[in-house]
Amino acid sequence: MKKTFTTAFLLFTTCFLLLAQDDGKDLYSLKKVHEIRINFSQKNWTNTLDSLRLYGNGMLTANAKIDGQYYNNVGIRYRGVRSFKTGQKRNPLHIKLNFQKENQTHQGYQTIKLSNALRDPSMVREVMSYEMIGQYMIAPRASYSRVYINDNYYGLFVNVEAVDQVFLDKNFGSSSNTFIKCTPDLNNKAKGNCKQNIFSSLEFETDMACYQSNYELKSEEGWNDLIKLTETLKKKPVKIHDLLDVDQTLWMLAFNNVIVNLSSYSGQYSQNFYLYKNDKGRFVPVVWDMNLAFGSFKNTGQGSDLDNKDLIRLDPLLHANNPYKPLIFQLLKNPDYKKTYLAHIRTILFDNFMNNDYEKRGKTLQQIIRPWVANDRNRSYTVEEFDRSLYSTIGKRSKIPGIYSLMSKRAKYLKKHQNLAAIPPMIETATMLGREQYSNEAITDFNLQVKTKNKAKRVKVFYRFDMKSDFQIAYLQDDGKNNDGKSNDAIFGGTIESDGNDSIEYYIVAENAISIGYFPMNYMFDLENASLKDLNK
């Protein structure tokens, strides 16, 4: 008996299940524009919110109705750094549902973060970015909400899932470990004995006080964990996998590069991500604040702002030789990590851009929200600019590139780039061999056979016997001696000893000289599995 899976079937099944589960009721469903109504009892609420944002951390009490469900005594404040301005017609909002009632939530969510889509005339940058990155790593979701304040239409907002205790519990199974927001306070300079203008780059410093202007500790403790991470990154990068989820980090870095998201670690301020230490003791990055993606923010930290041609031709190995960006510099010095990073770039490129899926998605999202954009008197851009924003540069000063006009050319550039042009090896089938028909001999170990193409030179299996354990690595052979057919026939095989375990979960990596292929392709979330009980049927 054999257990065989194909990548196409797995992807189809995953997509079908996700679509079937979305009935539009979830706050982050994109099947509709949600509705949030806020009512303040005081008339000068705008002045109060301005003052709270500028001078304090308090919140203004209000009542709210979210998709028809009523909540009283919630907390409201303005949020954002660049996106907030005193007296602005439509400032971003932070809603704390459990402000006065500890257990008050909407669908389990305690906090709602509403973005006014700064410097995004298309209104789709954030939503598309979170949708895309969510295919590869743990990330917030985003949807649209029309907001009314005291029964007046305040505007259309992007509702981005808060990275808070609820998010951590849902995605990591815990929320009490070290949790750090990597968004430097640009108005608060580091002390004189600290390095200046290093922002949240994860550069190592010996004085804990030097970290406090560049990071925000969201947990009760954790500064020492952050210092240890930065010290290991600088002094013992070969050990960084003990403290950092390297694969998730490489996905983040690859994604930022592909979509020219420079309001991120890859840009001037090394910002807009979180680090959470999971229960295995490794920091996992979580992206944040994607409204300036697709070239809306243009500075890499090396010189002046880039023009559109520079954005299109942004080097996929940006900062690989820059010691002031140690997360990129140190990781890409490792040949295996560099190969993985480039493979992730290629995956993101072909999953989303070479097939023009992003163009279709952008149009679909704009069709959904267009009536609410048109009726928004507080909007930052005209309806005509909204309509042109996917294909044309908007603005004489900011010059925000059209998403399609940028990415169609960038995709072609990346596809032909010397580091990405090689076709990666592919895993056609992965078969866990079971007991032969009519055989009385029981299977006691896991025997795997993998059929490849595109000149795979090495195949390895990452496996574990339970979810709490780290992955181990086994190398498969193509020598005609390991359940792999004939020698050098592109079929690899090998045995993983069960060590008394009945079940295994795994994913497979095929490599050639310069590229990598994965099976299953969404191994980050869905692993292959097998049990000796089933294999012996």
matplotlib code that plots the C-alpha trace (Angstrom):
import matplotlib.pyplot as plt

x = [0.0, 1.3, 0.5, 1.1, 0.3, 0.7, 1.3, -1.6, -4.1, -2.9, -3.1, -6.6, -7.9, -6.4, -7.9, -11.3, -11.5, -10.5, -13.2, -15.8, -15.2, -15.5, -19.2, -18.5, -19.4, -15.8, -14.6, -11.7, -13.6, -13.2, -16.5, -18.1, -17.3, -17.9, -19.6, -18.4, -20.5, -19.0, -20.9, -19.2, -21.2, -19.1, -19.2, -15.5, -14.3, -11.8, -9.9, -9.9, -8.5, -5.9, -4.8, -4.7, -2.6, -0.1, 0.2, -1.1, -1.9, -5.5, -8.6, -11.9, -15.0, -17.6, -20.3, -19.8, -21.7, -19.8, -21.7, -24.9, -23.5, -23.6, -20.8, -20.7, -17.9, -15.2, -12.0, -11.1, -7.9, -6.0, -3.1, -0.3, 2.9, 3.1, -0.6, -1.8, -2.1, -3.9, -7.1, -6.9, -10.3, -9.7, -7.2, -6.5, -8.3, -7.6, -10.7, -10.3, -13.4, -12.3, -11.4, -13.8, -15.3, -12.5, -14.2, -15.9, -14.8, -16.2, -15.7, -12.9, -11.1, -10.3, -8.7, -9.5, -6.9, -8.2, -5.7, -6.5, -4.2, -1.6, -0.1, -2.1, -4.6, -5.5, -6.7, -5.5, -1.8, -2.3, -5.0, -3.1, 0.1, -1.3, -3.1, 0.1, 2.4, -0.2, 0.5, 4.0, 4.2, 2.2, 0.7, -2.3, -5.3, -7.0, -10.4, -12.4, -14.7, -16.9, -16.8, -19.5, -19.0, -22.1, -24.1, -21.9, -19.8, -16.2, -14.7, -13.5, -10.7, -8.5, -9.1, -5.8, -5.8, -4.0, -0.9, -1.8, -2.5, -5.4, -3.3, -0.4, -2.6, -4.3, -1.1, 1.5, -0.6, 0.9, 1.2, 3.3, 6.8, 9.1, 7.2, 8.9, 7.6, 10.4, 9.3, 11.8, 10.7, 12.1, 11.6, 13.6, 17.4, 19.5, 21.7, 25.1, 27.0, 24.7, 25.0, 22.9, 20.4, 20.5, 16.8, 15.4, 18.1, 19.1, 22.6, 24.2, 24.8, 26.0, 23.9, 20.2, 19.3, 20.4, 17.6, 14.8, 14.5, 14.5, 12.2, 9.1, 8.9, 5.3, 5.8, 6.7, 10.3, 12.5, 15.2, 17.9, 16.4, 16.7, 20.3, 21.2, 19.6, 21.5, 24.8, 24.4, 23.6, 26.9, 29.3, 27.9, 25.7, 26.1, 24.1, 21.3, 18.9, 18.8, 17.2, 15.5, 13.0, 15.3, 12.8, 10.0, 12.6, 13.8, 10.1, 9.7, 12.9, 12.1, 8.6, 9.7, 12.2, 9.8, 7.0, 9.4, 8.2, 10.8, 8.8, 10.2, 13.4, 14.7, 14.3, 15.8, 14.4, 14.5, 11.0, 7.4, 7.7, 7.2, 9.3, 7.6, 9.6, 7.7, 7.5, 10.5, 12.6, 12.9, 11.9, 9.4, 8.9, 5.4, 5.1, 3.2, 2.1, 2.1, 0.3, 3.5, 4.3, 4.7, 7.1, 5.1, 8.1, 11.3, 14.4, 16.7, 18.8, 21.6, 21.4, 18.4, 14.9, 14.7, 12.9, 10.5, 13.2, 15.3, 12.3, 11.7, 15.3, 15.8, 18.5, 17.1, 20.3, 19.8, 21.9, 23.6, 26.9, 25.7, 26.9, 24.5, 21.6, 22.8, 19.6, 20.2, 24.0, 24.6, 21.8, 22.7, 26.4, 25.2, 25.0, 22.0, 20.1, 20.9, 19.6, 16.5, 16.0, 16.2, 13.9, 11.3, 11.7, 11.0, 8.0, 6.4, 7.1, 5.5, 2.6, 1.5, 3.0, 4.1, 0.5, -0.9, -3.1, -2.3, -3.7, -7.0, -7.1, -6.5, -9.3, -11.7, -10.9, -11.4, -14.7, -15.9, -14.9, -15.4, -18.9, -17.6, -14.5, -16.7, -18.9, -16.0, -15.7, -12.7, -10.7, -7.1, -7.3, -9.9, -12.0, -10.3, -6.9, -8.3, -9.4, -6.0, -3.9, -3.3, -1.7, -0.5, 1.8, -0.2, 1.0, 3.5, 5.6, 5.1, 4.9, 3.3, 3.8, 0.8, 0.9, 0.7, 3.0, 5.6, 5.2, 4.7, 8.1, 9.7, 8.4, 10.1, 13.3, 13.4, 12.5, 15.6, 17.9, 21.0, 20.3, 16.7, 16.7, 17.6, 14.7, 14.4, 14.2, 10.6, 9.2, 6.6, 5.5, 6.3, 5.4, 5.5, 5.9, 3.5, 3.4, 3.4, 0.2, -0.1, 3.1, 3.1, 6.1, 5.1, 6.5, 8.4, 10.1, 9.1, 10.3, 10.1, 10.4, 10.5, 10.3, 12.0, 12.8, 14.8, 18.1, 17.8, 21.2, 20.2, 16.9, 16.4, 13.5, 12.6, 10.7, 9.4, 7.3, 5.3, 4.4, 6.4, 9.7, 12.2, 12.6, 15.3, 16.9, 17.3, 19.1, 17.6, 19.7, 19.6, 22.0, 19.7, 20.0, 17.4, 14.0, 14.9, 14.7, 17.8, 20.9, 20.8, 17.2, 16.0, 14.1, 15.4, 14.7, 15.5, 14.4, 13.6, 13.8, 10.6, 12.3, 9.0, 6.8, 3.7, 3.2, 5.5, 5.0, 7.4, 8.2, 10.8, 13.4, 15.1, 18.2, 20.4, 23.5, 21.7, 18.1, 15.5, 12.1, 9.7, 7.0, 4.4, 4.7, 2.9, 5.0, 5.0, 1.4, 0.6, 2.9, 2.7, 2.0, 1.9, 1.4, 2.7, -0.8, -2.0, 1.1, 0.6, -3.1]
y = [0.0, 3.5, 6.9, 9.4, 13.2, 15.7, 19.4, 20.5, 18.4, 19.8, 23.4, 22.9, 21.3, 24.1, 26.9, 25.2, 24.8, 28.4, 29.7, 27.3, 28.6, 32.3, 33.2, 36.9, 37.2, 37.2, 40.7, 40.1, 38.6, 40.4, 39.3, 42.6, 46.0, 45.9, 48.6, 50.3, 53.0, 55.0, 57.4, 60.0, 61.8, 64.9, 67.3, 68.3, 64.7, 65.6, 68.0, 65.5, 62.7, 65.1, 65.9, 62.2, 61.3, 64.1, 64.3, 61.0, 57.4, 57.6, 56.8, 58.5, 56.5, 55.8, 53.3, 51.3, 49.0, 46.5, 44.8, 45.3, 44.2, 46.8, 47.5, 50.2, 51.9, 51.1, 53.1, 55.2, 57.0, 58.1, 55.9, 56.1, 58.1, 59.6, 58.9, 61.0, 64.8, 67.2, 68.5, 65.9, 65.0, 61.2, 60.0, 56.3, 54.8, 52.4, 50.8, 48.9, 46.9, 45.8, 49.3, 49.2, 45.8, 43.2, 40.4, 42.5, 41.3, 41.1, 37.6, 37.2, 40.3, 42.8, 45.5, 47.0, 48.9, 51.1, 52.4, 55.4, 54.1, 56.8, 57.4, 54.7, 56.1, 52.6, 51.6, 48.0, 48.0, 46.8, 44.2, 42.6, 42.6, 40.8, 38.4, 37.5, 37.2, 35.1, 32.4, 31.9, 33.0, 33.9, 37.4, 39.6, 39.7, 42.8, 43.8, 47.0, 48.9, 51.9, 54.0, 56.4, 58.8, 60.2, 58.9, 60.9, 58.9, 59.3, 57.3, 54.0, 52.3, 49.3, 47.2, 45.4, 42.6, 43.7, 41.8, 41.4, 38.7, 37.3, 37.1, 35.4, 32.9, 32.0, 31.7, 30.6, 28.9, 31.3, 35.0, 35.4, 35.0, 37.8, 40.1, 43.1, 45.7, 46.7, 50.2, 52.9, 56.1, 58.5, 61.5, 60.0, 59.8, 57.2, 58.2, 59.6, 56.4, 54.4, 53.9, 56.5, 55.9, 52.1, 51.9, 48.4, 46.8, 44.2, 45.6, 44.5, 46.9, 46.1, 48.7, 47.7, 51.4, 51.7, 49.3, 51.2, 54.0, 51.6, 48.8, 48.6, 45.8, 44.5, 41.7, 42.1, 40.9, 40.3, 42.9, 40.3, 37.9, 40.7, 41.5, 37.8, 37.6, 40.6, 39.3, 35.9, 37.5, 39.5, 37.1, 33.6, 33.7, 29.9, 29.5, 31.9, 29.1, 28.3, 31.7, 32.7, 31.0, 31.5, 30.2, 32.6, 35.4, 34.6, 34.7, 38.1, 39.5, 37.9, 39.4, 42.9, 42.8, 41.5, 44.0, 46.8, 47.3, 49.6, 50.8, 47.6, 46.0, 46.3, 50.1, 53.2, 52.7, 48.9, 49.0, 47.6, 44.1, 42.3, 39.5, 36.9, 34.2, 31.0, 28.1, 26.5, 29.5, 31.0, 34.5, 34.6, 37.8, 39.1, 41.8, 45.1, 48.3, 47.5, 50.6, 52.0, 48.7, 48.6, 51.5, 54.1, 54.5, 54.8, 54.9, 51.9, 53.8, 54.0, 57.5, 59.5, 58.2, 55.9, 56.8, 54.4, 52.9, 52.1, 50.6, 48.3, 47.2, 46.9, 44.3, 41.0, 40.9, 44.4, 44.8, 41.4, 43.2, 45.8, 45.0, 47.6, 45.3, 42.3, 40.3, 40.2, 40.5, 37.6, 35.3, 35.6, 34.9, 31.3, 29.6, 27.4, 30.4, 32.4, 29.6, 29.4, 33.1, 33.2, 30.3, 32.2, 35.2, 33.0, 31.4, 34.7, 36.0, 33.1, 32.6, 36.1, 38.2, 36.2, 35.0, 38.6, 37.3, 40.5, 42.7, 40.7, 40.8, 44.6, 45.2, 42.9, 44.7, 48.1, 47.1, 46.0, 49.3, 51.9, 53.0, 53.7, 55.5, 57.7, 58.6, 59.4, 63.2, 62.8, 60.8, 61.8, 61.3, 61.9, 59.2, 59.7, 59.1, 56.0, 54.7, 55.3, 54.2, 50.6, 51.7, 55.2, 57.2, 59.4, 62.7, 65.3, 65.3, 61.8, 60.1, 57.0, 54.3, 52.4, 48.9, 47.2, 49.7, 48.9, 45.2, 44.1, 45.5, 44.4, 40.8, 40.6, 42.1, 39.5, 36.6, 37.3, 38.2, 36.0, 34.8, 33.8, 32.7, 29.0, 26.6, 25.0, 21.2, 19.9, 17.1, 15.3, 12.7, 11.7, 8.2, 6.7, 3.0, 0.6, -3.1, -5.1, -6.8, -10.3, -9.8, -10.9, -8.8, -5.6, -2.2, -0.9, 2.2, 4.9, 4.3, 7.3, 7.4, 10.8, 11.4, 14.6, 16.5, 19.5, 18.0, 17.6, 16.9, 16.5, 15.6, 15.9, 15.3, 17.5, 15.3, 15.1, 12.6, 15.2, 18.9, 20.0, 18.6, 20.2, 18.9, 16.4, 16.0, 12.8, 12.7, 10.6, 8.7, 8.0, 5.1, 2.2, 0.8, 2.8, 2.1, 4.6, 2.5, 2.6, 4.7, 8.2, 8.0, 11.2, 9.0, 9.3, 7.1, 6.4, 5.1, 7.1, 4.9, 5.2, 4.9, 3.4, 6.2, 5.3, 8.7, 11.1, 14.5, 15.8, 18.0, 17.6, 19.9, 19.2, 21.1, 21.6, 23.8, 27.1, 26.6, 24.8, 23.2, 22.2, 19.6, 20.4, 23.9, 25.4, 23.4, 26.3, 25.4, 22.0, 19.0, 15.5, 12.8, 9.0, 6.3, 2.8, 1.6, 2.9, 1.7, -1.8, -2.1]
z = [0.0, -0.9, 0.3, -2.5, -2.6, -5.3, -4.8, -7.1, -5.2, -1.9, -3.0, -4.5, -1.4, 0.9, -1.3, -1.5, 2.3, 2.9, 0.5, 1.9, 5.5, 4.6, 5.0, 5.3, 9.0, 10.4, 11.1, 8.7, 5.9, 2.6, 1.2, 2.3, 3.7, 7.4, 9.4, 12.6, 14.3, 17.2, 19.4, 21.7, 24.3, 24.1, 21.2, 21.0, 20.6, 17.8, 20.1, 22.9, 20.7, 19.3, 22.9, 24.0, 21.0, 21.6, 25.3, 26.9, 26.6, 27.7, 25.7, 25.2, 26.2, 23.6, 22.6, 19.4, 17.1, 14.9, 12.2, 14.2, 17.5, 20.3, 22.8, 25.4, 27.3, 24.7, 24.5, 21.4, 20.5, 17.4, 16.3, 13.9, 13.5, 10.0, 9.4, 12.3, 12.1, 14.4, 12.8, 10.0, 8.6, 8.8, 11.4, 12.0, 15.0, 17.8, 19.5, 22.7, 23.3, 26.8, 27.9, 30.9, 30.5, 30.9, 29.0, 26.3, 22.8, 19.3, 17.9, 20.5, 19.4, 22.1, 19.9, 16.5, 14.5, 11.7, 9.2, 7.0, 4.2, 4.3, 0.9, -0.7, -3.3, -4.3, -0.8, -1.5, -0.5, 3.0, 2.3, -0.6, 1.3, 4.3, 2.1, 0.2, 3.2, 5.1, 2.5, 3.9, 7.5, 10.5, 9.8, 10.7, 8.4, 7.0, 5.8, 5.1, 7.5, 6.8, 10.0, 11.3, 14.2, 15.8, 12.7, 10.3, 7.7, 8.9, 6.1, 4.7, 6.7, 6.4, 9.5, 10.4, 12.9, 16.0, 17.0, 20.7, 23.3, 21.3, 18.1, 20.0, 21.7, 18.4, 16.3, 18.9, 21.6, 24.2, 24.9, 28.0, 26.4, 25.4, 22.9, 21.2, 18.8, 16.4, 15.5, 16.7, 18.2, 15.6, 17.9, 20.7, 20.1, 21.8, 24.7, 24.0, 24.6, 22.3, 18.5, 16.7, 13.9, 14.0, 14.7, 15.0, 13.0, 15.7, 16.0, 19.2, 22.1, 25.6, 27.4, 27.8, 27.9, 24.2, 23.1, 24.8, 22.2, 19.3, 20.5, 22.6, 25.1, 25.0, 27.6, 31.3, 30.7, 27.8, 27.3, 28.1, 25.4, 22.8, 23.8, 23.5, 20.1, 18.8, 20.4, 18.8, 15.4, 15.7, 17.3, 16.7, 13.6, 13.1, 16.3, 15.4, 14.5, 18.2, 19.0, 15.7, 13.4, 10.4, 7.8, 8.8, 8.9, 5.4, 4.2, 5.7, 4.1, 0.8, 0.8, 1.7, -1.2, -3.8, -3.2, -2.5, 1.1, 2.4, 5.4, 6.9, 8.1, 4.6, 4.5, 6.1, 9.6, 10.0, 11.3, 11.4, 12.6, 15.9, 17.5, 19.6, 21.4, 20.8, 23.3, 21.6, 22.6, 19.1, 18.1, 15.2, 13.2, 12.5, 9.8, 10.5, 8.9, 5.2, 3.9, 2.3, 0.4, -3.3, -3.4, -1.5, 0.8, -1.2, 1.0, 1.7, 4.2, 1.6, 0.0, -1.2, -2.1, -5.1, -8.3, -10.0, -12.2, -9.1, -7.3, -10.3, -10.3, -6.5, -6.0, -4.6, -2.5, -1.1, 2.1, 1.7, 2.1, 4.6, 8.2, 9.6, 8.6, 10.5, 10.0, 6.2, 6.3, 8.6, 7.4, 3.7, 4.4, 5.1, 1.7, 2.7, 4.0, 0.9, -1.3, 0.8, 0.7, -3.1, -3.4, -1.3, -3.5, -6.5, -4.9, -4.0, -7.5, -9.3, -6.9, -7.1, -9.9, -12.9, -13.3, -12.7, -9.8, -7.9, -10.7, -10.7, -6.9, -6.8, -9.3, -7.3, -4.0, -5.6, -7.0, -3.6, -1.9, -4.7, -3.5, 0.0, -1.4, -3.6, -0.6, 1.7, 1.9, 4.2, 1.7, 1.0, -2.8, -5.5, -6.9, -10.3, -8.5, -6.9, -10.3, -11.9, -8.9, -10.0, -13.3, -12.9, -10.6, -8.3, -6.9, -8.0, -4.8, -3.3, -6.7, -5.5, -8.2, -9.6, -8.2, -11.6, -13.4, -10.7, -10.2, -13.8, -14.7, -11.4, -11.9, -15.3, -13.8, -11.0, -13.2, -15.4, -12.5, -12.5, -9.0, -9.8, -13.4, -12.8, -12.8, -9.3, -8.8, -8.5, -6.4, -8.5, -6.0, -2.4, -1.5, 1.9, 1.2, 2.9, 3.4, 0.1, -0.7, 0.8, 2.8, 6.5, 7.3, 9.2, 8.4, 11.5, 10.0, 7.6, 4.0, 1.7, -2.1, -3.8, -7.6, -8.8, -12.0, -13.0, -12.0, -8.2, -6.7, -3.1, -1.3, 2.4, 4.7, 7.7, 10.1, 13.6, 15.6, 17.5, 17.1, 20.1, 18.9, 16.6, 13.1, 12.4, 8.9, 6.9, 3.5, 0.8, -1.8, -5.5, -5.5, -6.3, -2.7, -0.7, -2.2, -4.9, -8.1, -10.2, -9.5, -10.8, -12.1, -10.2, -7.8, -4.2, -1.3, 2.3, 5.7, 8.8, 11.9, 13.9, 17.3, 18.7, 17.3, 15.3, 13.5, 11.6, 10.0, 7.5, 4.5, 1.7, 0.2, -3.2, -4.1, -7.1, -7.3, -6.9, -6.2, -3.9, -4.3, -1.5, -1.0, 0.0, -1.3, 1.7, 4.2, 6.6, 7.6, 6.2, 6.6, 5.2, 7.7, 7.9, 10.6, 10.8, 11.5, 8.2, 6.3, 7.6, 6.4]

ax = plt.figure().add_subplot(projection="3d")
ax.plot(x, y, z, "-o")
ax.set_aspect("equal")
plt.show()
